[in-house]
Amino acid sequence: MSEERGLEDRLSDLASVHGEADIAGLLREVLAETSGGDWRQGVQTGSGPADLVCHEYRVIIETKTRGQAEPTWPGSQVDETQFDQVARYMEALQTRLGLGNNRRPWRGFLTDGICWWGWEWRADRPHPILEVQNFRPVLEPAGFRNVVAEYLAPDERRGKPAPPDPLRPLFAPYLKELKEMLLDVETEPFFTTKLELWKQTLRGSGLLGEGSVARAHNFVEHTALVIAARLIVNATDTGVTDVDEDSLVNEVGDGFSAWLVDFPAGRALLNRLAHSVARYDWSAAGRDLLKGLYHDLIDREDRKEFGEYYTPDWLAERLVEKVLMRDTTALDEAIRSCAQSLGLSPNSRAGGGRVRRSSCWTRHVGRGRSCSTWPRWSKVGLDKPTPC
């Protein structure tokens, strides 16, 4: 079957189905084919799930049962119209993901597969796309492609896709390569030194006993975890799209993961990994990326030994600098390593406060209730059950 024939059949199906879920599913297939974008169903916007979202083109689509799409009719919440519903999703995504990106404001569409209404977010509210108000495009391949190219997915609006979910397929090939490198580097001083540094770090944090979990393959997994986390956080924080090799080495060239930059094959792998990360808009993930990364890269049985994932100091410090204000109480329900508390301490001292460590600053700091307190600041930690 030719591509156009397949599209023609799907458009014919779209014209005949009536259920909201069927309409959304067929639209996803048709739009993926006509735009090349990554269209996802049931995406959490931060204000409820939208039926279809494409981060590359910054578009949300709310689908309704055939004949039930009308902006002034009731939406999904009490005292809300369908227009209000679309506007709510647009505002949530524009607020969370649209800062500094006015060149590509979010667009929202309401449709039953036949009739379309469209809006674009400008000046803090949705404005009608005049050509897409009770608009009925012809459901044949050439005509529908033109509609997609003009309103739904113009080339000039295309950006990066959201990262995959789960993340393991993206990072697993690099982790496999790292493990294969062990035979070549496991006796090299630059590797053994960093391996011992990692073990000391885990022991000092109370995350490691004298068992067998601190093996070389676990070290390689944690190397991949730390490097991937740094690359993701940096990409989200700076929005930088180009990979500069010198900056890359500086970014990951400290701590126990630095062994990777000490030999040519490691630097080459790091460069390829960075380019893979740079392909995505990580701010569009809408989920806990680092927790997902930890669960994807570290085996379940090993996680039972290590405990819940821990926040590295460099990330805790960045969070403190960007998020916390004075006169703030910070609650962390999984505070085994107290990295956030350590990050908070310099801010407290700068304000003239004094850190008083409570008795929970022990080998398993997360088992205490009050982790540390000081004038004008409060840091509270609660323990969590063993992760699975």
LORO-960521 format. One record per residue (C-alpha): residue in three letters; z, y, x. Coordinates in Angstrom, 2 decimals, always signed. Each point is the difference from the previous one (the first is absolute). Example, Ala and Ser with C-alpha at 12.3 -4.5 7.8 and 13.67 -1.06 7.14 Angstrom:
<rs>
R  code       pz       py       px
R   ALA    +7.80    -4.50   +12.30
R   SER    -0.66    +3.44    +1.37
</rs>
This chain:
<rs>
R  code       pz       py       px
R   MET    +0.00    +0.00    +0.00
R   SER    -0.95    +3.43    +1.41
R   GLU    +2.62    +2.70    +0.55
R   GLU    -1.48    +2.21    -2.73
R   ARG    -0.19    -2.93    -2.40
R   GLY    +3.66    -0.82    +0.63
R   LEU    +0.95    +3.64    -0.61
R   GLU    -2.09    +0.07    -3.16
R   ASP    +1.84    -3.06    -1.34
R   ARG    +3.42    +1.52    +0.73
R   LEU    -0.96    +3.28    -1.67
R   SER    -1.19    -1.98    -3.00
R   ASP    +3.36    -1.78    -0.11
R   LEU    +1.76    +3.36    +0.30
R   ALA    -1.86    +1.21    -3.08
R   SER    +1.09    -3.02    -2.03
R   VAL    +3.67    -0.59    +0.90
R   HIS    +2.78    +1.73    -1.94
R   GLY    +3.33    -0.81    +1.69
R   GLU    +1.57    +2.51    +2.37
R   ALA    +0.60    -2.57    +2.76
R   ASP    -3.55    -1.35    -0.27
R   ILE    -1.43    +3.52    +0.20
R   ALA    +2.12    +0.82    +3.07
R   GLY    -0.98    -3.24    +1.73
R   LEU    -3.73    +0.48    -0.56
R   LEU    +0.18    +3.64    +1.03
R   ARG    +1.70    -1.00    +3.25
R   GLU    -2.85    -2.40    +0.79
R   VAL    -2.71    +2.50    -0.96
R   LEU    +1.57    +2.89    +1.93
R   ALA    +0.63    -2.12    +3.10
R   GLU    -3.69    -0.95    +0.01
R   THR    -1.40    +3.46    -0.73
R   SER    +2.33    +2.02    +2.26
R   GLY    +1.03    -2.47    +2.72
R   GLY    +3.59    +1.18    -0.46
R   ASP    +3.21    -2.00    -0.25
R   TRP    +0.89    +0.25    -3.71
R   ARG    +3.38    -1.50    -0.89
R   GLN    +1.52    -0.84    -3.37
R   GLY    +3.55    +0.72    -1.13
R   VAL    +0.84    +2.37    +2.86
R   GLN    +3.43    +1.64    -0.02
R   THR    -0.47    +3.77    +0.12
R   GLY    +3.65    +0.97    +0.24
R   SER    -0.08    +0.84    -3.72
R   GLY    -1.11    -3.29    -1.47
R   PRO    -2.87    -2.44    +0.63
R   ALA    -3.58    +1.29    -0.26
R   ASP    -2.65    -2.45    -1.16
R   LEU    -2.40    +0.73    +2.88
R   VAL    +0.47    +1.95    +3.21
R   CYS    -2.29    +0.58    +2.96
R   HIS    +1.73    +1.80    +2.87
R   GLU    -3.24    +0.41    +1.92
R   TYR    -1.43    +2.30    -2.67
R   ARG    +3.36    +1.17    -1.39
R   VAL    -0.73    -1.15    -3.52
R   ILE    +2.20    -1.47    -2.73
R   ILE    -1.42    -1.49    -3.19
R   GLU    +2.00    -0.69    -3.15
R   THR    -1.75    -2.53    -2.25
R   LYS    +0.52    -0.45    -3.72
R   THR    -1.09    -2.53    -2.59
R   ARG    -3.52    +0.61    -1.30
R   GLY    -0.03    +3.00    -2.32
R   GLN    +3.57    +1.00    +0.91
R   ALA    -0.66    +2.42    +2.88
R   GLU    +0.64    +3.55    -1.20
R   PRO    +1.91    +2.63    +2.05
R   THR    +2.00    +1.29    -2.98
R   TRP    +1.11    -3.42    -1.23
R   PRO    +3.39    -1.49    +1.00
R   GLY    +0.46    -1.13    +3.59
R   SER    +2.30    -2.68    +1.39
R   GLN    +3.23    +2.01    -0.29
R   VAL    +1.75    +1.65    -2.94
R   ASP    -1.32    +3.49    -0.84
R   GLU    -2.82    -0.37    +2.50
R   THR    -3.75    +0.22    -0.53
R   GLN    -2.54    -2.04    +1.92
R   PHE    -0.89    +3.19    +1.88
R   ASP    +3.69    +0.42    +0.90
R   GLN    +0.06    -3.58    +1.25
R   VAL    -2.98    +0.51    +2.31
R   ALA    +1.42    +3.35    +1.15
R   ARG    +3.34    -1.66    +0.78
R   TYR    -1.67    -2.55    +2.26
R   MET    -2.13    +2.68    +1.66
R   GLU    +2.99    +2.23    +0.70
R   ALA    +2.01    -2.88    +1.45
R   LEU    -2.81    -1.00    +2.37
R   GLN    -0.93    +3.57    +0.91
R   THR    +3.63    +0.81    +0.77
R   ARG    +0.58    -3.16    +2.02
R   LEU    -3.37    -0.32    +1.73
R   GLY    -1.90    +3.24    -0.43
R   LEU    +1.85    +2.42    +2.26
R   GLY    -2.32    +1.58    +2.52
R   ASN    -3.03    -1.61    -1.63
R   ASN    -1.28    +2.60    -2.46
R   ARG    -3.54    -0.89    +1.06
R   ARG    +0.42    -3.20    -1.99
R   PRO    +2.24    +0.73    -3.00
R   TRP    +0.71    -2.93    -2.26
R   ARG    -2.25    -0.64    -2.96
R   GLY    +1.12    -1.75    -3.17
R   PHE    -2.13    -1.69    -2.64
R   LEU    +0.69    -1.39    -3.46
R   THR    -2.41    -2.57    -1.42
R   ASP    -0.51    -2.92    -2.34
R   GLY    -2.98    -1.11    +2.08
R   ILE    -2.42    +1.99    -2.16
R   CYS    +1.45    +3.52    -0.43
R   TRP    +1.34    +1.90    +3.02
R   TRP    +2.20    +3.06    +0.55
R   GLY    +0.66    +1.35    +3.49
R   TRP    +2.28    +2.52    +1.71
R   GLU    +0.55    +1.30    +3.54
R   TRP    +3.36    +1.14    +1.36
R   ARG    -0.14    +3.65    +1.07
R   ALA    +2.65    +2.74    +0.16
R   ASP    +2.78    -2.41    -0.99
R   ARG    -1.62    -1.29    -3.18
R   PRO    -2.98    -2.06    -1.18
R   HIS    -3.17    +1.91    -0.85
R   PRO    -2.77    -1.55    -2.13
R   ILE    -3.14    -1.25    +1.71
R   LEU    -2.25    +1.66    -2.55
R   GLU    -2.81    -2.53    +0.31
R   VAL    +2.43    -2.86    -0.68
R   GLN    +1.48    +0.90    -3.38
R   ASN    -0.78    -2.63    -2.63
R   PHE    -2.75    -1.05    +2.40
R   ARG    -1.93    -3.20    -0.77
R   PRO    -1.91    -1.22    +3.06
R   VAL    -2.87    -2.40    -0.43
R   LEU    +1.22    -3.49    +0.92
R   GLU    -2.98    -1.02    +2.12
R   PRO    +0.02    -0.33    +3.81
R   ALA    -1.93    +3.08    +1.13
R   GLY    +1.61    +2.39    -2.46
R   PHE    +3.52    -1.27    +0.60
R   ARG    -0.43    +0.19    +3.77
R   ASN    -0.90    +3.67    -0.41
R   VAL    +3.12    +0.65    -2.07
R   VAL    +2.18    -1.71    +2.61
R   ALA    -1.63    +1.92    +2.86
R   GLU    +0.40    +3.35    -1.76
R   TYR    +3.44    -0.16    -1.60
R   LEU    +2.01    -3.11    +0.88
R   ALA    -0.84    -0.63    +3.65
R   PRO    -2.07    +2.74    +1.68
R   ASP    -0.60    -0.71    +3.69
R   GLU    +1.57    +3.31    +1.04
R   ARG    +3.32    -1.00    -1.60
R   ARG    +0.31    -3.34    +1.74
R   GLY    +3.00    -0.47    +2.26
R   LYS    +1.89    -3.00    +1.33
R   PRO    +1.14    -2.91    -2.16
R   ALA    +3.62    -0.90    -0.60
R   PRO    +1.31    -2.70    +2.36
R   PRO    -0.24    -3.64    -1.09
R   ASP    +2.84    -1.73    -1.77
R   PRO    +1.35    -2.19    +1.52
R   LEU    -0.41    +1.30    +3.55
R   ARG    -0.03    -3.36    +1.76
R   PRO    -3.81    -0.50    -0.12
R   LEU    -0.40    +3.30    +1.84
R   PHE    +2.50    -0.73    +2.78
R   ALA    -0.05    -3.80    +0.25
R   PRO    -3.06    -0.18    +2.32
R   TYR    +1.68    +2.33    +2.50
R   LEU    +3.26    -1.91    -0.17
R   LYS    -1.92    -3.21    +0.68
R   GLU    -1.62    +1.60    +3.06
R   LEU    +3.37    +1.20    +1.26
R   LYS    +1.44    -3.50    -0.20
R   GLU    -3.02    -1.38    +1.86
R   MET    +0.64    +2.53    +2.78
R   LEU    +3.44    -1.49    +0.65
R   LEU    -1.38    -2.65    +2.36
R   ASP    -1.44    +2.73    +2.23
R   VAL    +2.94    +2.40    +0.06
R   GLU    +3.24    -1.88    -0.75
R   THR    +0.93    -0.23    +3.71
R   GLU    -1.06    +3.55    +0.88
R   PRO    +2.86    +2.41    +0.83
R   PHE    -1.22    +2.66    -2.45
R   PHE    +0.28    -2.57    -2.81
R   THR    +3.28    -1.70    +0.97
R   THR    +1.69    +3.38    +0.53
R   LYS    -0.92    +1.22    -3.48
R   LEU    +0.93    -3.37    -1.53
R   GLU    +3.49    +0.31    +1.44
R   LEU    +0.22    +3.61    -1.19
R   TRP    -0.81    -1.18    -3.52
R   LYS    +2.69    -2.69    +0.12
R   GLN    +2.56    +2.53    +1.20
R   THR    -0.99    +2.39    -2.78
R   LEU    +0.47    -2.69    -2.65
R   ARG    +3.34    -1.11    +1.41
R   GLY    +1.22    +3.59    +0.16
R   SER    -1.02    +0.55    -3.62
R   GLY    +1.80    -3.11    -1.18
R   LEU    -3.29    -1.51    -1.14
R   LEU    -0.05    -2.91    +2.39
R   GLY    +2.42    -2.66    +1.03
R   GLU    -0.51    -2.54    +2.72
R   GLY    -2.36    -2.20    -2.03
R   SER    -3.60    -0.84    +0.73
R   VAL    -1.56    +2.72    -2.15
R   ALA    -0.56    +2.33    +2.97
R   ARG    -3.01    -1.91    +1.20
R   ALA    -3.19    +1.37    +1.45
R   HIS    -2.01    -0.49    -3.19
R   ASN    +2.62    +1.99    -1.96
R   PHE    -0.23    +2.71    +2.62
R   VAL    -3.77    +0.14    -0.43
R   GLU    +0.40    +0.22    -3.79
R   HIS    +2.44    +2.89    +0.37
R   THR    -2.33    +1.69    +2.47
R   ALA    -2.76    -0.12    -2.61
R   LEU    +2.45    +1.17    -2.66
R   VAL    +1.19    +3.03    +1.97
R   ILE    -3.46    +1.06    +1.14
R   ALA    -1.47    -0.39    -3.49
R   ALA    +2.90    +1.97    -1.49
R   ARG    -0.44    +2.83    +2.50
R   LEU    -3.74    +0.17    -0.62
R   ILE    +0.50    +0.02    -3.78
R   VAL    +2.72    +2.65    +0.07
R   ASN    -2.01    +2.20    +2.34
R   ALA    -3.14    -0.34    -2.13
R   THR    +1.97    +0.87    -3.14
R   ASP    +1.90    +2.84    +1.63
R   THR    -2.87    +1.74    +1.80
R   GLY    -3.07    -1.07    -1.93
R   VAL    -1.83    -0.34    +3.33
R   THR    -3.14    -2.08    -0.36
R   ASP    -1.26    -0.19    +3.59
R   VAL    +1.55    -2.41    +2.47
R   ASP    +0.71    +1.61    +3.36
R   GLU    +0.79    -2.66    +2.61
R   ASP    +2.32    +2.18    +2.10
R   SER    +2.00    +1.06    -3.05
R   LEU    +0.06    -3.59    -1.14
R   VAL    +1.56    -1.21    +3.24
R   ASN    +2.61    +2.76    -0.18
R   GLU    +0.77    -0.88    -3.59
R   VAL    +0.87    -3.64    +0.64
R   GLY    +0.71    +0.12    +3.71
R   ASP    +3.78    +0.02    -0.18
R   GLY    +2.56    -2.57    -1.06
R   PHE    -0.44    -3.76    +0.06
R   SER    -3.52    +0.15    -1.48
R   ALA    -1.30    +1.90    +3.04
R   TRP    -1.00    -3.22    +1.78
R   LEU    -3.23    +0.02    -1.99
R   VAL    -1.34    +3.05    +1.85
R   ASP    +0.69    -1.51    +3.44
R   PHE    -3.11    -2.17    +0.20
R   PRO    -3.67    +0.55    -0.98
R   ALA    -0.25    -2.62    -2.76
R   GLY    +3.12    +1.41    -1.65
R   ARG    -1.33    +3.55    +0.04
R   ALA    -3.32    -1.18    -1.44
R   LEU    +1.79    -1.80    -2.84
R   LEU    +2.15    +3.07    -0.65
R   ASN    -3.09    +2.19    -0.22
R   ARG    -1.67    -2.33    -2.51
R   LEU    +3.17    -0.21    -2.06
R   ALA    +0.25    +3.80    -0.10
R   HIS    -3.59    +0.27    -1.22
R   SER    +0.77    -2.51    -2.76
R   VAL    +3.01    +2.03    -1.12
R   ALA    -2.05    +3.23    +0.09
R   ARG    -2.43    -1.39    -2.60
R   TYR    +2.55    +0.45    -2.80
R   ASP    +1.83    +2.79    -1.80
R   TRP    +3.55    -1.28    +0.43
R   SER    +1.50    +2.76    -2.14
R   ALA    -1.79    -1.64    -2.95
R   ALA    +1.94    -3.27    +0.24
R   GLY    +2.62    +0.82    -2.61
R   ARG    +2.39    -2.68    +1.26
R   ASP    +2.49    -0.81    +2.77
R   LEU    -2.47    -0.65    +2.81
R   LEU    +2.45    -0.78    +2.78
R   LYS    +1.96    -2.52    -2.03
R   GLY    -3.25    -1.67    -1.02
R   LEU    -1.14    -0.01    +3.60
R   TYR    +3.25    -1.64    +1.12
R   HIS    -0.28    -2.71    -2.62
R   ASP    -3.67    -0.57    +0.82
R   LEU    +0.39    -0.26    +3.78
R   ILE    +3.40    -1.66    +0.47
R   ASP    +0.46    -3.58    -1.18
R   ARG    +2.43    -0.55    -2.86
R   GLU    +2.30    -2.28    +1.99
R   ASP    +0.16    +2.50    +2.84
R   ARG    +0.81    +2.80    -2.45
R   LYS    +3.06    -1.96    -1.06
R   GLU    +1.19    +0.10    +3.61
R   PHE    -0.88    +3.63    +0.63
R   GLY    +1.25    +1.27    -3.35
R   GLU    -1.75    +2.74    -1.98
R   TYR    -2.55    +2.15    +1.78
R   TYR    +1.54    +2.77    +2.04
R   THR    -0.97    +3.66    +0.29
R   PRO    -0.87    +0.99    +3.59
R   ASP    +1.66    +3.12    +1.37
R   TRP    -3.26    +1.94    +0.38
R   LEU    -0.79    -0.45    -3.69
R   ALA    +3.54    +0.79    -1.13
R   GLU    -0.08    +3.24    +1.99
R   ARG    -3.34    +0.99    -1.51
R   LEU    +1.30    -0.66    -3.51
R   VAL    +3.09    +2.08    +0.67
R   GLU    -2.05    +2.91    +1.35
R   LYS    -2.43    +0.02    -2.92
R   VAL    +2.10    -0.98    -2.99
R   LEU    +3.73    +0.64    +0.24
R   MET    +1.58    +3.39    -0.58
R   ARG    +3.54    +1.13    +0.69
R   ASP    +2.69    -0.76    -2.59
R   THR    -1.74    -3.31    -0.60
R   THR    +1.29    -3.49    -0.66
R   ALA    -2.33    -2.72    +1.28
R   LEU    +0.29    -3.46    -1.53
R   ASP    -1.53    -2.98    +1.78
R   GLU    +0.46    -3.35    -1.73
R   ALA    -1.11    -2.00    +3.07
R   ILE    +1.67    +1.64    +2.94
R   ARG    +0.46    -2.87    +2.43
R   SER    -1.10    +1.89    +3.09
R   CYS    +1.34    +3.43    -1.01
R   ALA    -3.15    +1.54    +1.43
R   GLN    +0.04    +2.68    -2.67
R   SER    +3.60    +0.85    +0.79
R   LEU    -0.82    +0.31    +3.66
R   GLY    -2.89    +2.25    -0.94
R   LEU    +2.24    +2.14    -2.17
R   SER    +2.65    +0.45    +2.64
R   PRO    -1.83    +2.61    +2.15
R   ASN    -0.63    +2.10    -3.11
R   SER    +3.66    -0.16    -0.87
R   ARG    +1.09    +1.01    +3.48
R   ALA    -2.50    +2.86    -0.01
R   GLY    +1.73    +1.32    -3.11
R   GLY    +3.41    -0.12    +1.64
R   GLY    +1.09    -3.19    -1.72
R   ARG    +1.67    -2.97    +1.62
R   VAL    -1.06    -3.58    -0.53
R   ARG    +2.85    -2.34    -0.91
R   ARG    -1.04    -3.63    +0.19
R   SER    +1.74    -2.26    -2.43
R   SER    +1.01    -3.59    +0.62
R   CYS    -3.33    -1.32    -1.24
R   TRP    -1.64    +0.97    +3.30
R   THR    +0.30    -3.59    +1.08
R   ARG    -2.40    -2.78    +0.82
R   HIS    -1.10    -0.12    -3.65
R   VAL    +0.23    +3.68    -0.89
R   GLY    -1.63    -0.55    -3.38
R   ARG    +3.09    -1.78    -1.31
R   GLY    +1.98    +3.21    -0.30
R   ARG    -0.01    +2.37    -2.93
R   SER    +0.32    +3.37    +1.72
R   CYS    -2.03    -0.06    +3.18
R   SER    +0.81    +3.41    +1.42
R   THR    +1.28    +3.28    -1.33
R   TRP    +0.22    +3.53    +1.31
R   PRO    +0.40    +3.53    -1.36
R   ARG    -2.91    +1.08    -2.25
R   TRP    -1.81    -3.34    +0.48
R   SER    +0.51    -3.43    -1.48
R   LYS    -1.68    -3.30    +0.87
R   VAL    +0.74    -3.04    -2.12
R   GLY    -1.18    -3.55    +0.58
R   LEU    +0.09    -3.10    -2.17
R   ASP    -0.71    -3.53    +1.05
R   LYS    -2.92    -2.03    -1.35
R   PRO    -0.33    -3.77    -0.40
R   THR    -1.96    -2.00    +2.50
R   PRO    -3.70    +0.71    -0.53
R   CYS    -2.41    -2.70    -1.07
</rs>
